[in-house]
Amino acid sequence: MRCPPPATGPTGRALAALLAFVLASAVVLLPTARPAQAHGTLAMSTPAANATVTEALTTVELYFTEQVAANAYFTVTGPGGGRVDNGWRQGSPRPLDKPVREYLLVNGKFEPKEYSTGFPAVVTLAHLPAAGQYAVSYLSVASDGEPVRGTMSFRYSGRATAAPQGWRPPVDQPDPALVAAAEQHATSGHSGGAAPGGPTASAVPLAPSTAAAAASPSAAAPGDDERGLGWLAWTGGAVLVMAAVGFAAWRRRSVPAARPVGRPTGRAGGRPRGQGPVARSGTGARVGRSKSAGGRQGVTRPAAAPRAVVTERVGVPVATEAAPTTTGTTAAVAEVAPARGSRLGNTGLALLVGGLVVALLAGFGLGRLGSGTRPVDRTAAAPPVTGAAVSAGDGHQHGPGTGAHTHPGDGAAQVTGLAVNAGGYTVQPEARTQPAGVRADYRFRIVGTDGQPATRFAVVHDKQLHLVVVGRDLSGYQHLHPTMAADGTWTVPLTLARPGGYRIYADFSVTAADGSAVPLVLGVDHQVPGAHTPVPLPPAAPQSTAGPFTVTMTGTPTVGVTVPLSFRPDGVEPARLERYLGAYGHLVVVREGDLGYVHVHPEQELVDGTVRFWLTAPSAGRYRAFFDFQVDGKVHTAQYTLDL
């Protein structure tokens, strides 16, 4: 008859409590998802985002979770691309339709806060010039110093209204102090412009049954861990989890407490039925079985060795043997002899788990030390990126699905193509020069940190890689598509008509280990020898000639503010516009001087018969914009100067 396992002693109870503390610490200190930081975000609007309005409006009310700054900036753009706003003012607070939860960084920890009151900014509309889509853009700075930036849109289907006598569309730009304050926190959760369809992702309306926060786009940006738990905390947590699993396995695996050394007895080398194995006592004396006076089977041993013996077998519950006392009576065994086969005693295990707890707490503390808002050096070569870490400054501004937006970090960090390496990848051209007017094969490779050419590229806009060429005087624009050989070498025919310096941008997305696409833009200089005569940059104008078409650009590029830019080839019916590389158009913007690069993708569908983009101008200065579109199977490029 087998007896139940021995009761857990004080050491076992202490270990169990310590293990429970470890697991609780891992759950508390290592949450599965860290909320996005947010403050002062847009909670609702009148009219609502994406609403269709049939009656004429005179104001648009934007309700934020706190009062916007006194120098906040607002624009309203009509269907024709012109501004129709006529100033703004603070409104009276009112209850929100749905409460909003925001997360604030307090003493290195994200704390939730719920808001039920909205603080409106009332933007006056001068008139409604036509039916169509109206876009409202805003820029402010919250009380915690974070930028509040985004757009919302609505559609008007009523009759046009007249502008006040003497009114002219405003041409003002944001207060430079406001732009500087917003860009100071360009990597925060606020800096990602919201889709025109609604408020920013960091403001989370609370459903009646749940208050779970939506993740901000910036939550996955590189360097995001600098605002939360450090990597040491995560490493310590992983070690603790493994330790817990190992401890559980150790507890389940029985280790022999005493190795049987006696010879078997009974018929044919066996032992009598019901008799336990023969073992030796702690003194080495042979231990056998006998019947006690009470009829219970016990263990006899010399009086000098009163220790109890427990026999254990792997995978079999522990069975305790009865042991006689010094007086010869039988008593249940309550002491477990130290197991010679055990590699880790209870004391050692306690020290190990305790050390892991200390490591977790140390890692957590060090991670908290790195949770401040220290600046990130984006000019240095970054480590290899993964699919989950899409860079804020990947050089693209586009609209996923139906809503246009800019990546987090729009503004100064949004310009890219300034270096030959980024995200752990480097562009390596075979030649850095070629003769003027000669068609030559331009060959290059994209090399990873391991020194090997990358060969896994995602197809983005129908191509694995887009090669953009621009002269240093912002002339000579070309949009090319090279082909890749099996060894990772890209080749494309290239002709450069004029001597001078050029910038070549490799715009691509590598495929990460998890299968996701990571967008990158690498820029490299290229030289054409000879006497160079710079081409003067044309003055800013809303129209450009592209082949047989005159293309009109409407909209007002604004520093630090996400605003719509629309393009319409005159004389071309919307039905004649064809998709080129998966979209109705592509817009490349290059900054004069450093040749900073921004690639802007449009709305998925035409908006009021135009190709509409949402551009956040990174800084003051002059830019050259290149708009590619396709009609009757032929691609045309309209070029514009943007003077901010």
N, C-alpha and C positions, 0 to 999 in steps of 0.2 A: 504494500500500500504506500502510495506516494503522499508525502506531506506537502502543504502549500509552501511557496517561496518564503524565505525569511523576510520579516518586516524591514522596511527601509530604516536605516539608522540615522543618527544626527547628521553624519557626513552626507548621506544620500539626500536627505531633505535639504541640506544647505546647497548641494549641487543643483537640485531641482529648482530651488528658489532663484539661484544665480542664473540658470538657463532661462527661466521665465523672464527675469530682468533683461537679459540679453535680447530675447525676442521682442519684448515690449519696446526696448530702446530702438531696435531696428525699425519697428513699425512706426514709431513716433518720429524718429529723426530722419528716416529715409522714405518719404512719401513717394508714391508712384508718379505723381505729376505735380509740378510746382506751378502755382497760379501766376498769371502775368501781372506785372505791376501796372496800375492804372490810377488815374486821378483826373477829375475835371472833365470827363468825357461826355460826348453827346449821347443823351438818353432817349430823346424823342423830338419830333418836329411837327409843325403845323404849316403846310400840309405834311402828311406822313411821307416817308421815303417811298418812292416808286408809285405814289398815288396819282390818279388822273383827276384833274380839277376842271370842272366845267364852267364855274363862275369866275369872273375876273378877281384877281388878288391885288392888294395894295401892300401887303407885308408878308414876310416869311418869318416864323418864330422858331428858333433853335433852342432847345432846352438842354442845358448842361447840368452836371451834378454839382457844380459850384459856379459862382459868377465869373465870367470871362474877364481877362485883363482889360484895363482901360484903353490900351493901344491895340486891342485885338483887330484882326483884319478880316473883312468879309467881301465876297464878290458874288454876283448872280449873273450868269451867262445865259443868254437867250438862244433860240434855235439858230439864228444867223451867226452866232459866235461873238456878238457884241455884248457888252455889259449893260445891264438894266438896273443895277442897284443904285440907290440914292441915299447912302448913309445908313447908320444903324444906331441903336440906343439900347440901354438896359431895360428890361421889362420887369414886371412884378412876379415874384415866385408863385408857383402853383404846384399842387400835387401831381406827381407823375402817374401816367396810366398804369405802369407796372414798376414796382421797386427795382432798383439797380444795385448790384453788388460790385464793388471795386476792391482791389487788393493794394494795400499800401505797404511799403517797406519801412518797418518800424524796428529800430535797434537790430537790424540784420535779419529780421523775420517778417514774412508777408502776413499781414493781418487783414482779414476781411472787414469791410464796412458797407453797410447798406444805406442807400439813399432813397427817399420817397418824395423829395421835393426837387423840382426842376427850376433852374434859374435861366430865364430866357434872354437871348439876344435877338432883338426885333430888327430885322433888316427891311428897309423900305424899298419897294419896287417903284421905279419911275413910270414904267408902262410895260405892257405885254405886247411886243411887236408882232407876234405870230403864234399860231398853234404849233406845238412841238415840245421838245424836251428842254427843261430849264435846270441848270446845275448851280448849286450853292456851295461855294468853297469857303473854308474858314481856317484861321491860324491864330492861336493864342498860346499862352503859357500858364500852366496851373500853379496853384499856390505852393506846390512842392518842387517847382522848377521844371517840371516835365512839359514838353510841347503837346499841344492839343491841335491836331491837324487832320483834315479829312474833307470829304465832299458828300453831299446827298443830292438827289435829283427827283424831280416830279415832272409830270406831263400835263400840259394845258391844252384843252380841246375847244376852248371858247373863242369868242371874237377878239380880234386885235384891239388894243386900247392905245390912245394917243399919248405921247410924251408931254410933260409940262412945257409951257412956252419958255424958250431960252435954255432948256436943259440940254446938257451934252454928256455923252457916256464918260464916266470917270476913267482916268488913266493913271491914277496914283498907284504906288507900290507900297508894300508893308513897311512899317517903321524899321529901319536897320537894327535898332536895339532889339526889337521883337524877333527878327530873323536870327540875330546872333544868339539870343537866349534860347531859341528853339534848336538851333544847330548844336548848341553846347551839349544837348542831350539827344543827339541824333540816333543813338543806338537804343533808345528806350522803347518801351511798348507803345508809346503814343505816336512815335514818328512814322509808323506805317500808315499811310493814307488809307482811309476806309474806301470800300467800294461805293460807287455812287448810289447803290441801292439801299444803304442803311448806315447806322452809326458805326463807330469804330468797334473793332472786335474786343477791345478791353473793357467796354461797358457791357455788363451782362444782365439783362432783365431776369428777374426771378420768377420762375413758374410757381404755381401754388404749392406744388409738392416737392420741389427741389430748388436748390440754389447753387447748382454746380456752375462753375465758371468756364467759359469758353477759352480755349487757348489762343493767345495772341500770336500773330505771325512771327514776332520776334523771339518767341520762346524757343525756337529752334535755331536761332542764329548763332554763329560762332562767337565764343566769348561770353555766351549767356550764363555759363556756370559761374562767372565772376560775380554775379548778383545773387547767387544762392549758395547751396551747399558745395563745399570744395570737393575735388576729386578724392582727397584722402578720406573724407567721410563715406563716400560711396564705396571705396575700396575696403575700408574697415567694415562696412555693412556686409559686403560680399563675403569677407573672411568670416564674419560672425555667423552668417547663414550656413556656410560650409562647416563651421565648427559645431553648430547646432545639429546639423545632419549627421556629422561624424559621431557626436556624443550619443545621438539616438541609436545609431548603428552599434556603437560600443555597448550600450545598455542592452541591446537585443541579442548581441553575440555572447553566449556563455563561454567562459574560458575555464578549462579544468583547474580545479583548486588543488587536486592531489592526483598525481599520475599513478594509475594502478600498476603495482609491481608484483603482486602476489600471483602464484600459479593458480590456475582454475582448478576447481574440485568438482566431484560428481562424475556421472557416467560419461564415457566417451569424451573426456576432457572438459565437459561442461560443469556448471555449478548447479546446486539444487534449485528447483523452481522456487521463485519468490525471494531468492537470496541476492543481496546486493553484491557489487564487485568487491574484491579484496583490495584493500589499500593499506598504506603504512601510516603510522601515526607520526606526529611531529618529531619524535625521537628516532624514527627509523624502525621501531619495533613493528612486527607484523600484526595486523589487525584482522581478526576473524569475526564470525557471527556466532551468536548463542541465543538461547531463549532465556528471557528474564523470568523472574518469579511470577510476574503478572501475566505471562503468556505473550507479551509483546516482544517482537524481535529487536534486539539491541546490538550494540557493538561493545566488545570487551577489549580492554587495553590495559597496559600496566598502570599501576596507580600513579607512577611518576609522570604520566602523560595524560592529564585530565582534559586536554584540548579536544574539542569536537571536530569531526571530520565531515565535510560535505563533498559528495561526489557529484560532478556535473559532466554533462555531455553536450556537445554543440548541437543546437537546435532542439534540445529536450528540456522541458521545465526542470528547475532545480529540485532535487529530492533530498530532504534532510534525513540523516540517520539519527536514531536515538542514541544518546551517550550516557554511560553510567557515571554517577558521581563517585567521589572517593570512598563512599560507603557502599558502593556496589549497586545502588538503586539506579533505575533508569530515568533519564530526563531528556526532554526535547532539546535538540541543538539550537542555540540562539546565536552562536558566533560563527562567522565565516572565516576560515583560515585564509591568509593571504595567498593569492593565486600566483604560482610560479610562472605560468604562461602569460600573465597580464603584462603588457608593455607600459601601461600608464596607471599608476595608482590613483586613488581618490584625491590625495593631496596634490599630486602633480596635475591632475585634470583641473582641480579648482584653481591652481595657479595659472594654468594655460587659459582657461576661460576668463579669469580675472584680468589677465594681461590683454586679452582681446577686447574686453570692455574698456580698459584704459586706452587702448589704441583707437577704439571707436570714438571715445570722448575727445581724445587729442585731435584726431582727424576732423571731427565735427567742429572743434574750436578753431583749428587752422582754416577750415573752409569758411567759417564765419569771418575770420580776419580778412579773407579775400572777397567778402561780399559787398564791400564798399563800392562806390561809383567811381573807381579809378579809371582814367582814360585808357583806351585800347589803342595800341600802336598798330594801325592798319597799313603802315608803309612797309613793315617788315614782312619777310616771307612767312606765310601762314603754314601751319601743319596741314597734312592731308585732310581733306574734308570727307564727310560721309553724306549719304543721301538725306539724312534727317537734318543736316545742318546747312541749310541754304543761306548763302551769304547775303547780308543786307546790301552790300555794295557789289552785287553781281553784274551791274551795268544794264539791267533790264527794268523797264516799267511797262506793265502789261495788264490786261484784264482777264483773269481766269473765269471761265464760264461766261456769265452775262454781265459781270460788273468789272469795270476797269479799276486799277489801283496801282500804287507804287509799293515796292518792297520796303520793309522796315529799314530805317536809315536813309530815307530819301533825303536829298540835299547833298551836302558836300561828299558824304560817303557813297552816294549813288554813282558818282563818276568813276569809271574804271578804264582799263586799257592803258594805264600809265606805266606798267611794268611788264617785263617778259615772263614773270612768274607770279602765280597766285594759287592759293589753295593746294599747294604741294605739287603743282604742275608748271612746266617751263616750255616755252616755244623755242625750238632750235632750228633756224633756217640754215640751209646748206650754203647760201650765198647772201650777202648783205648789200649787193650792188649789181647793177646791170646797165647796159648802154641805153641811151635815149632812142626811142622809136623802134626798138628791136623786140620782137616777140620772143620771149624766153620762158622756159618752164621754171616756175617758182616752186621749190621743194622745201619742205620743213617737216618736223616731227613734234609731237606733244609728248614730253618725257615726264614720267613720274619721279617720286623721290627715290625709287629704287634704281634710277638710271635707265630704265627700260621704256621703250615707246608705248604709249597708251594705244590700245586698239578697240576698247569698248566705249563707244559713243552712242548717246541717245539721239534718235531722230526728232528734231525740233523744227517745226515749220518746214516739213518735208525733206530736210537735209540734216546730215550728221554734223556738218561744220559750215559756217558762213565766214567768208573772208572779205573784209571790208578794207579798201585802200583809200587813203585821203592824203593829199599833199600837205605840207606844213603850212602853206598859205591857204588851206581849206579848199583847194581846187582839185581837180582830177579824181573825183569820187568814182569808185567802182565797187560793185557788190558781186562777188564771185563765189563759186562753189567747187572747190577742189575734190579730187577723188583720192581715196586711201588705198595703198597697196597692203598686202598681207603683213608686211613687216612694220606697218605703222607710219610709212612715209606718205605724206600728202603731196599732190602735184596739181598745179593749175597753170595754164598759159597766162602770162602777164605781159602787157605792153604799157610802158610809161613814156608818153610822148615828150615830156619836157624835163630838162635837167632840174635837179633840186632834191630836197629831202622829202621823204614820204613816211607815213605811219601805216603799218599793216596790222590789222586787228583780227585775231582768230577768235571767233564767237562760237562757242560750242557748249555741249553738256556731256560730261563724262557720266558713265553708268557706275554707280556705287555698288558695293558688295550686296546691299539689300535690294538692288534692282532699280532704285530711284535715280532720277536725273539730277546732277549737280551742275548748274550753269556757271560758266567762267568766261572771262574775256581777257586775253593776253595780247599785249601790244609790243611790236618790235619795229625799230627804225630800218629804213631801206633808203639807199642812196643811188641817184642817177648822176654820174659825173658830168661836168660842163658848167657853163656860165648860167647862173640862175637869175631869172628876173621875176620877182614875186608878182602875183596877180592881185590887184587891190580888191579887197572884200566889197561886194556890192552893198549899197545902202539897204536898210530894212524896208521891205515892201510886202503887201499882202498877196501879191500875185506873182506867178512865175510861169515861164513858158517851158513846156515839156513836149517836144515833138510838135504835133499839130494842135496841142491842147494848151489852153491857159488855165492854170490851176489856181483857185482862190483859197487862201488860208484865212480862217476866221478864228478869233480867240486872242487872248492877251496873255502871253507867257509871263509868269510872275515868280519872282525869287521866293523859294521856300514854300510856295502854295501850289497845291494840285489843282490845275485848271484844265478845261477842255480845249483842244485844238481840233478844228474840223477842216477837211480838205474836200473840195468839189471841183473836178475838171469841168470847165464851162463847155456847154454844148454836148455833154455826154449824159445820156439818160442813166439813171441808177442801174437799170437792167443790163447795160453794156459793161459795167464794171465787173471784172472777173477776179476771182480769188487768185492771189499770187503767193506761193509758198504757204498755203493754208489760211490766208487772211486777205482782206480787201486792200491791204496796204501795209507798208512798214516804214517806220520813221527812225532815222539815225541822226542823232544830234551830237556835234563835236564842238568843244569849247576852244576858242582861240587862245593861243599861247601854249598851254601844256597839252593840248589835244585830248583832253578828257572826253570819254566816250559814253554815250547813253543810247541804248536801243529801246525804242518804245513800241509796244504792240497795241493794236486798236481794239475797239469793241468787236465782238464776234460778228455782229450784224451791222448794216448801215443804220445810221441814226439820222432821221429826217433827210435821207438821200445823200448823206455825206459820210466820209470815213472819219471816225472820231477817235482821237487819242486823248490820254490824260497825262499831262507832262508836269513834272515838278522841276523847275529850273534850279540847278544846284547852287548857283551863285550869281552875283552881278557880273556883267561882262558881255562879250559878243560871242555868238554861236552861229554855226552854219547847220541848217536842218536840211536833210535829204529825204524826200518822200517818194517811195517806190510804189507804183500801181500798174495794173495791167488792163489793157483794152484790146479786144480782138486778137488775143494771143501774143501781144507785144508789150514788153515792159518799158515804162517811161519813168524818168526821175525828175521831179520838180525840186528846185533848190531855193532856200530862203535864208536871209540873214536875220537873226534875232538879236536885237540890241537892247540889253537890259541895263 
